[in-house]
Amino acid sequence: MAEIEYLPYQKIILHEIRKMEPAEFFPFVASQVEAQKSGNVAGAMWIDGIAFAFGDFPETPETVQEKLKGRLHKAVVWYTETSFQQEKKVQVSGRDSVVRLMRAEKNRDFVNLVEFLKEFKPDALASARVERTPK
C-alpha cells in the first residue's frame, strides 16, 4: 500500500499586489471570467473584510520546479476592502453579472495573506528599494 504524505507550500511569492476600490474590483473579476467565455460564475475569496483574487503564471517547467521546491509564485493578487455578501451584483459591458464571495478562513495560507495585505504599504516598499547615487 502506498504511503501518503502531505507537503504544503513553504512560501507564497507575490510578484505584484494591487489594491482596488470595490467599484473597480468586482467588475474586473467578473470581466476576467467573461473574457474566458467559460460560462463560469466569477468568484473571489473573502476573509475578514478583504476580498481577493489571483492572477497566475502559466505552467512551465520552471514554475513546476518552483512548486516542487515548495515555492508558489503568484503573478498578481488583486484585493479590495468589502463586507461579506454571498453575491455581489455588477455590470460588465452593459450586462448584469455576479461575483460570488467564498469564505476562506479555514485556509491558513489565505488568512496569513490577508494579514499581510492589511499591513502592506506599497509606497513605503517602493521608496525603501530606491537606491540613490551619492553626489
Order of alpha helices (4+ residues) and beta strands (2+ residues): beta-beta-alpha-beta-beta-alpha-beta-beta-beta-alpha-alpha
